Amino acid sequence: MTAPPDDRPADQPDDQPADRVPTDLLLAVDHVGIAVPDMDEALAFYAATFGLHAVHEEVNADQGVREAMLAVGDGATQLQLLAPLSPESALARFLDRSGPGLQQLAYRVTDVLQASAVLRERGLRLLYDEARPGTAGSRINFVHPKDAGGVLVELVEPASTA
């Protein structure tokens, strides 16, 4: 490949716009969120069936959930079990509508504010105007599922980079 005639990176094809989404916008799949009606029952199931155990548990009152992170393999990717704290929580409404199962796909980002701004520029709606507190001190935001192929996409900036 020869060097492009303008400021495009050498690995950017001629037919790809210069304002494309940066390849480093999303660093990795951070976790997959699973909605469960009963946390204790779900923890027992994942331990007995898959040998997975919680490496972190907390209550996020702002989100109305009890959550547990289960390490998969080397722990770089995790499962997040989410149980509602009350019948009025958004997660309880999700369970009523869809039943237990996949609730979200979360991507790790370096800077949740920057990632949110880039996605807004591209016409996607985010659920929050500002980042909110997430699991273990992370900062989070969500892409509206109607703008992401029916998937609730979470952007997670881990606490270590916040």
Residue, then its C-alpha position, 0 to 999 in steps of 0.5 A: m500500500t502506498a502512502p495516502p495523498d492526504d493526512r489519512p493514516a497509511d492503513q486507511p483505504d481511499d474509499q473510507p471517509a477521514d471522519r470514520v470512527p477511530t479504531d481505538l474508540l472501543l478497547a475490548v468487550d468489558h462484560v456481558g450483562i445478564a438480567v436475573p430475577d434472583m441473584d442468589e439463585a443465579l450465582a448458585f447456577y453459574a457456580a454449579t453449571f459453569g464453575l464461575h464465581a463472583v469476583h465482585e458484588e455490589v448494590n447500585a442504588d442509582q441503577g436499582v440493581r444488585e450486581a455480581m461480576l463473574a470472571v471468565g477465563d483469565g478475567a479480562t471479560q466478565l459476566q455481570l449478573l443483574a437483579p432488581l432491587s425493587p419491582e419499580s426499577a428499570l431492570a424489573r421492567f426489563l424482566d417483566r417485558s423480556g424475561p431473564g437473559l441478555q440485557q446488555l453488551a458492555y465495551r471498555v473505553t479509555d474515556v467515556l465522555q470522549a466516546s459518548a461525544v463521538l457517538r453523539e456526533r454520529g447521530l446515536r442517542l445516549l441515555y445520559d447527558e453525563a457519565r454515571p457511576g458504574t460497577a467498582g467505581s467505573r464511569i458509564n453511559f449507554v447507547h439507546p438500543k434503538d440506535a444500536g440494532g436492538v442491543l443496549v450498549e454500555l460504555v465503561e471507563p474502568a476506575s483505574t483510568a477515571 
